[in-house]
Amino acid sequence: MSASFDTSAPATDTGATGGRPTRVWVLVVALLAACFAFQLNASMLSPALKNIEDSLGATSAEVGLTQTAFFTSAALFSLFLPRLGDLVGRRRVLVSMMVLMVVGCVVAALAQNVPTLFVGRVVQGISGPTVPLCLIMLRGEVHDPKKYGTLLGVITAVNGGIAGVDSIAGGALADRYGFQSVFWVMAAVAALAAVLVATLTPESVAAGAKTRMDWPGVTLLVVSVGAALIALNEAGKLGAANWSLVVGLFVVCGLAFALFWRTENRSSHPLVATRHLRRRSTWALLLTTVLTMTGVFAVMNGLIPAFAQDAQAGFGMSAEASAWWTLTPYALAGLAMGPIAGRLAATFGYGRILRLGLIGSAAMVALMIVTLRGDSRALLLVTAVLIGVTYAGIGNIVLNGLGIVLSPRENPGFLPGLNAGAFNLGAGLSFAVLYAVQTAAKPTDGTSAAGYTAGMIAGVVLLGAAFLTSFLIPKPVEAEES
């Protein structure tokens, strides 16, 4: 016997427009198109960064700042756009995000200098909460736990990379036609996604939602999280960082959050009631997400590719070759495992499958340490695949899913938004913490892998902490079979 969702109407939603019921496969096609569009913005440009430097006469640091602008923008808009969708309509908000993505792509494609490119990337970042918004819309239409878990895995797996094809295509386009062609392709996909979402998905809002948005609360939360993200990015520069700025930004972060808490307690229509922030389903999930991302993100997106390219301590591969040996198999494994993990979570419990993914991720990062000393490309490939299965295919999927199924009925958009912010916060912390450890342990002659090993040991410790905090996350009863 299963504890399934209410099959007559979603527990958290009410339709805004009525009309004929939407076929699930049609809905999934439209939502996948939106997720594809966002993922291209996030990953397709990476191989084109050198082309941008040469074309615009910019430095690596200046171009890197435009990437930081995109991810920071994505994190900040994720904090409140899902809640805005609860109030004014999720389809309306998602279509608007896709249209603004097109605008940002066009601005970036026409950029003749770095400031214009910066503006374009910030506008593209408004699409940040695409995946959580799609998952909320999916839950409003799919009420069977197993089916929802499977489709959740399909949609969320795209967020880990489109089987590596996105990066390869970005590099090929940039080489043949310049970086502008990458943005034009992004714009075309985003425009198609906007049309599909507008025509193939139903409108929905949160049941009993009030019509007013808590803009003072939004402003204070954005300032708090934004200050933290900028501080982490600055701290990631290590020896070149302005530590006075870092401390000042963390002070601003703390003050803004204290004011946010006070504002939410006094507001008649808070962005999120503080009683929800006190719930284990909120803080335990957010803490687990931050610890997980801090432990694994810089390993697969920084340390391992850097080791593969390191001519002294590593394999001395080219950037393209290192992607084929590490990032592409990692993304492919995550994409294949995602739907399976979602179904397993609904069948055997989100908590159990999450912990399986976390302990597996820690074990695979530990195995990576053996790879550093073994001088084996085959072992590097195998461990990249296994981390793709355990983190990208299980941990990432279940953490995203928990943000949806644990969100309170009267405010279904708040926890997915905060969880998206936690993913970005953890990613920033990962580069700051793991790279600091690597730098401290790196030998002066650079001929050994001691620095990489130390960074990965720190990652294993953090993943172990995430495993422990995951036991505090309550069971999402309605989303699982009993």
C-alpha positions in Angstrom: 0.0 0.0 0.0 1.4 3.4 -0.9 1.1 6.8 0.7 0.6 8.6 -2.6 -0.2 12.2 -3.4 -3.8 13.3 -3.6 -4.8 12.2 -7.1 -7.7 14.7 -7.5 -5.6 17.9 -7.1 -2.1 18.7 -6.0 -1.8 19.3 -2.3 0.0 22.6 -2.7 -1.4 24.0 -5.8 -4.5 25.3 -7.5 -4.9 25.7 -11.2 -5.1 29.3 -12.4 -6.7 28.6 -15.7 -8.5 25.3 -15.9 -9.0 23.8 -19.3 -8.0 20.3 -20.5 -5.6 18.2 -18.5 -2.0 18.4 -19.6 -0.4 15.2 -20.9 2.6 14.4 -18.7 5.0 13.8 -21.6 4.0 17.1 -23.2 4.7 18.9 -19.9 8.1 17.1 -19.5 9.2 18.1 -23.0 8.4 21.8 -22.3 10.1 21.7 -18.9 13.2 19.9 -20.3 13.5 22.5 -23.0 13.6 25.2 -20.2 16.2 23.2 -18.3 18.3 22.6 -21.4 18.3 26.4 -22.1 19.5 27.2 -18.6 22.1 24.5 -18.6 23.6 25.8 -21.9 23.9 29.3 -20.2 25.7 27.6 -17.3 28.2 25.3 -19.1 28.3 25.9 -22.8 30.5 29.0 -22.5 33.3 27.5 -20.5 35.4 26.3 -23.6 34.8 29.7 -25.2 36.4 31.8 -22.4 39.8 32.0 -24.1 38.1 33.1 -27.4 36.3 35.9 -25.5 39.6 37.0 -24.0 41.2 37.3 -27.4 38.2 38.8 -29.1 37.6 41.5 -26.5 41.2 42.1 -25.6 40.4 41.2 -22.0 42.3 39.5 -19.2 41.4 36.1 -17.8 40.4 37.7 -14.5 38.0 40.1 -16.3 36.3 37.3 -18.3 36.2 35.2 -15.1 34.3 38.0 -13.4 31.5 37.8 -16.0 31.2 34.1 -15.2 31.0 34.9 -11.5 28.3 37.5 -12.3 26.2 34.9 -14.0 26.3 32.4 -11.1 25.8 35.1 -8.5 22.8 36.5 -10.3 21.4 33.0 -10.7 21.8 32.3 -6.9 20.2 35.6 -5.9 17.2 35.3 -8.2 16.7 31.7 -7.1 15.9 33.0 -3.6 12.6 34.6 -4.5 11.4 33.9 -8.0 9.9 30.5 -7.1 7.9 32.3 -4.4 6.8 34.9 -6.9 5.6 32.1 -9.1 3.5 30.8 -6.2 1.7 34.1 -6.2 1.4 35.3 -9.8 1.7 32.0 -11.7 4.6 29.7 -12.3 4.2 29.5 -16.0 4.2 33.3 -16.3 7.4 33.5 -14.2 9.1 30.7 -16.1 8.2 32.2 -19.5 9.4 35.6 -18.4 12.7 34.0 -17.3 13.2 32.4 -20.7 12.4 35.7 -22.5 14.9 37.5 -20.3 17.4 34.8 -21.0 17.0 35.5 -24.7 17.6 39.2 -24.0 20.7 38.5 -22.0 22.1 36.2 -24.7 21.5 38.8 -27.4 23.2 41.5 -25.3 26.2 39.2 -24.7 26.4 38.2 -28.4 26.6 41.8 -29.5 29.1 42.8 -26.7 32.1 44.7 -27.9 33.6 45.0 -24.4 33.6 43.3 -21.1 31.2 45.6 -19.3 28.5 44.8 -21.9 29.2 41.1 -21.6 28.9 41.5 -17.8 25.4 43.0 -18.2 24.4 40.2 -20.5 25.5 37.5 -18.2 23.7 39.1 -15.2 20.5 39.2 -17.2 21.0 35.6 -18.2 21.4 34.8 -14.5 17.7 35.7 -13.9 17.0 32.2 -15.2 18.7 30.8 -12.1 15.7 29.0 -10.5 14.7 27.3 -13.7 15.2 23.7 -12.4 13.4 24.2 -9.0 10.5 26.0 -10.7 10.2 23.2 -13.2 10.1 20.6 -10.4 7.4 22.5 -8.6 5.3 22.7 -11.8 5.9 18.9 -12.4 4.7 18.0 -8.9 1.5 19.9 -9.5 0.6 17.6 -12.4 2.2 14.2 -11.4 0.8 12.8 -8.2 2.2 9.2 -8.1 5.4 9.2 -6.0 7.3 6.7 -8.2 6.4 8.5 -11.4 7.3 11.9 -10.0 10.6 10.6 -8.6 11.6 9.2 -12.0 10.7 12.4 -13.8 12.3 14.5 -11.1 15.5 12.6 -11.9 15.2 13.1 -15.6 14.8 16.9 -15.2 17.3 17.4 -12.5 20.0 15.2 -14.2 20.2 17.8 -17.0 21.4 20.3 -14.4 24.6 18.3 -14.1 25.5 18.8 -17.7 24.0 17.6 -21.0 26.2 14.5 -21.2 29.2 16.8 -21.8 27.8 17.7 -25.3 27.1 21.3 -24.2 30.8 22.0 -23.4 32.1 20.2 -26.5 29.6 22.1 -28.8 30.5 25.4 -27.1 34.2 24.8 -27.9 33.5 23.8 -31.5 31.3 26.8 -32.1 33.8 29.2 -30.6 36.7 27.8 -32.7 34.8 28.0 -36.0 32.5 31.1 -35.6 33.7 33.0 -32.5 32.2 33.2 -29.0 29.2 35.2 -30.4 27.9 32.1 -32.1 27.6 30.3 -28.7 25.3 33.1 -27.4 23.2 33.0 -30.5 22.6 29.3 -30.1 21.8 29.9 -26.4 19.3 32.6 -27.5 17.6 30.2 -30.0 17.2 27.4 -27.5 15.8 29.8 -24.9 13.3 31.3 -27.4 12.1 27.8 -28.3 11.8 27.0 -24.6 9.8 30.1 -24.0 7.3 29.1 -26.7 7.0 25.5 -25.5 6.5 26.5 -21.9 3.9 29.2 -22.9 1.9 26.8 -25.1 2.3 23.3 -23.5 2.2 23.9 -19.7 -0.7 24.7 -17.5 -0.7 27.8 -15.2 -0.7 27.2 -11.4 -0.4 29.1 -8.2 0.0 28.1 -4.6 -3.3 27.1 -2.9 -4.5 29.9 -0.6 -1.5 32.1 -1.5 -1.7 35.8 -0.7 -1.3 38.2 -3.6 1.4 40.4 -2.1 5.1 39.8 -2.4 7.3 40.6 0.6 9.7 42.8 -1.2 11.4 44.2 1.9 12.2 40.6 3.0 13.4 39.8 -0.5 15.8 42.8 -0.5 17.3 42.0 2.8 17.8 38.3 2.0 19.3 39.1 -1.4 21.8 41.5 0.3 22.7 38.9 2.9 23.3 36.1 0.5 24.8 38.3 -2.1 27.4 39.6 0.4 28.2 36.1 1.5 28.7 34.9 -2.2 30.9 37.9 -3.0 32.9 37.4 0.1 33.5 33.7 -0.7 34.5 34.6 -4.2 37.0 37.1 -2.9 38.3 34.6 -0.3 38.9 32.1 -3.1 41.7 34.3 -4.4 43.6 33.3 -1.3 46.9 35.3 -1.2 45.6 37.9 -3.6 42.3 38.3 -1.6 41.3 41.6 0.1 40.7 40.1 3.5 39.4 43.4 4.9 36.7 43.3 2.2 35.9 39.7 3.0 35.4 40.5 6.7 33.3 43.6 5.9 31.1 41.6 3.5 30.5 38.9 6.1 29.5 41.6 8.6 27.0 43.0 6.1 25.7 39.5 5.5 25.1 39.0 9.2 23.4 42.4 9.8 21.2 42.0 6.7 20.1 38.5 7.8 19.3 39.8 11.3 17.2 42.5 9.8 15.6 39.9 7.5 14.6 37.8 10.4 13.1 40.7 12.3 11.2 41.9 9.2 9.8 38.4 8.6 8.6 38.2 12.2 6.7 41.5 11.7 5.4 41.0 8.2 1.8 40.0 7.6 2.9 38.3 4.3 6.5 37.2 4.8 8.7 35.7 2.1 9.1 32.9 4.6 7.7 32.7 8.1 10.5 32.3 10.6 8.8 29.2 12.0 9.5 27.5 8.7 13.2 28.5 9.0 13.3 26.9 12.4 12.0 23.5 11.1 14.5 20.7 10.6 13.1 20.2 7.1 14.6 23.6 6.3 17.8 24.1 8.2 18.9 20.4 8.1 18.4 20.2 4.3 20.2 23.5 3.7 23.1 22.5 5.9 23.4 19.1 4.2 23.3 20.7 0.8 26.0 23.3 1.7 28.3 20.6 3.2 27.8 18.2 0.2 28.6 20.9 -2.3 31.6 22.2 -0.3 32.9 18.6 -0.2 32.6 17.6 -3.8 32.1 20.5 -6.2 35.7 21.8 -6.4 37.0 18.2 -6.5 35.3 17.5 -9.8 35.2 21.0 -11.2 38.6 22.1 -10.1 41.1 19.7 -8.5 40.7 16.7 -10.7 40.8 18.6 -14.1 43.7 20.6 -12.7 45.6 17.4 -11.8 44.9 15.9 -15.2 46.5 18.9 -16.8 49.4 19.3 -14.4 52.5 18.4 -16.3 54.6 17.9 -13.1 52.4 16.2 -10.6 49.7 14.9 -12.9 49.1 13.5 -16.4 50.0 16.7 -18.4 46.8 16.5 -20.5 45.4 19.3 -22.6 42.3 21.1 -21.4 40.2 19.3 -24.0 41.7 15.9 -23.2 41.1 16.4 -19.5 37.4 17.1 -20.2 37.0 13.9 -22.1 38.7 11.9 -19.4 36.9 13.6 -16.4 34.0 15.9 -16.9 32.3 14.2 -19.9 32.1 10.7 -18.3 31.1 12.3 -15.0 28.2 14.2 -16.7 27.1 11.1 -18.7 27.0 8.9 -15.6 25.0 11.5 -13.8 22.5 11.8 -16.6 22.0 8.1 -16.9 21.7 7.6 -13.1 19.3 10.5 -12.4 16.0 8.9 -13.3 16.9 5.7 -11.5 17.8 7.6 -8.4 14.6 9.5 -8.4 12.5 6.4 -8.6 14.6 4.6 -5.9 14.1 7.6 -3.6 10.3 7.4 -3.9 10.4 3.6 -3.4 13.0 3.1 -0.6 13.0 6.6 0.9 14.7 9.9 0.0 16.9 9.8 3.1 18.2 6.3 2.5 19.1 7.0 -1.1 20.6 10.4 -0.2 22.9 8.7 2.4 23.8 6.0 -0.2 24.9 8.8 -2.6 26.8 10.7 0.1 28.7 7.7 1.4 29.4 6.6 -2.1 30.7 10.1 -3.1 33.0 10.2 0.0 34.3 6.7 -1.0 34.9 7.7 -4.6 36.7 10.9 -3.6 38.9 8.7 -1.4 39.5 6.4 -4.4 40.5 9.5 -6.3 43.4 9.9 -3.9 44.6 6.5 -4.9 44.3 7.6 -8.5 46.6 10.6 -7.8 49.4 8.2 -6.7 48.7 5.4 -9.2 49.4 7.3 -12.5 46.6 5.5 -14.2 44.3 7.2 -16.7 42.0 4.2 -16.7 41.5 4.6 -12.9 40.9 8.3 -13.4 38.2 7.6 -15.9 36.5 4.9 -13.6 36.5 7.2 -10.6 35.1 10.1 -12.6 32.2 7.8 -13.7 31.6 6.6 -10.2 31.5 10.1 -8.7 29.1 10.9 -11.6 26.9 8.1 -10.4 27.1 8.8 -6.7 27.0 12.6 -6.6 25.6 13.9 -9.9 23.3 11.0 -10.3 22.2 10.4 -6.7 23.2 13.1 -4.3 22.4 16.1 -6.5 19.1 14.6 -7.6 17.8 13.7 -4.1 18.9 17.0 -2.6 17.0 18.9 -5.3 14.0 16.6 -4.8 13.9 17.1 -1.1 13.7 20.9 -1.6 10.4 20.3 -3.4 8.8 17.6 -1.3 9.6 19.1 2.1 8.5 22.6 1.3 5.4 23.7 3.3 2.0 23.5 1.6 1.2 27.2 2.0 4.6 28.3 0.6 5.9 25.7 -1.8 8.4 27.9 -3.6 10.4 29.1 -0.6 12.5 25.9 0.2 13.4 25.1 -3.4 14.6 28.7 -3.7 16.7 28.6 -0.5 18.1 25.2 -1.5 19.2 26.6 -4.8 21.0 29.3 -2.9 22.6 26.7 -0.7 23.9 24.8 -3.8 25.6 28.0 -5.0 26.9 28.9 -1.5 28.4 25.5 -1.2 30.0 25.7 -4.6 31.7 29.0 -3.6 32.8 27.6 -0.3 34.2 24.5 -2.0 36.6 26.5 -4.1 37.5 28.7 -1.1 38.1 25.8 1.4 39.5 23.0 -0.7 41.8 25.3 -2.7 43.0 26.9 0.5 43.9 23.4 1.9 45.5 22.5 -1.4 47.6 25.6 -1.4 48.7 25.1 2.2 49.8 21.5 1.5 51.3 22.0 -2.0 55.1 21.4 -2.1 57.3 24.2 -3.2 58.7 22.3 -6.2 55.2 21.3 -7.3 56.4 17.8 -8.3 54.1 15.8 -6.0 50.4 15.5 -5.6 50.4 16.3 -1.9 48.3 19.5 -2.4 45.7 17.7 -4.4 45.6 14.9 -1.9 45.1 17.2 1.0 42.3 19.0 -0.8 40.5 15.8 -1.5 40.9 14.6 2.1 39.2 17.8 3.2 36.4 17.0 0.7 36.0 13.5 2.2 35.7 15.0 5.7 33.0 17.5 4.6 31.1 14.7 2.8 31.2 12.7 6.0 29.8 15.7 7.9 27.0 15.9 5.2 26.3 12.2 5.7 25.8 12.8 9.5 23.6 15.9 9.1 21.4 14.1 6.5 20.0 12.0 9.4 18.4 15.2 10.7 16.3 15.7 7.6 12.7 14.5 8.2 11.1 11.8 6.1 8.9 13.3 3.3 6.0 10.8 3.9 3.7 11.9 1.1 6.5 11.6 -1.5 7.4 8.0 -0.7 5.8 4.6 -0.7 5.2 3.3 2.8 
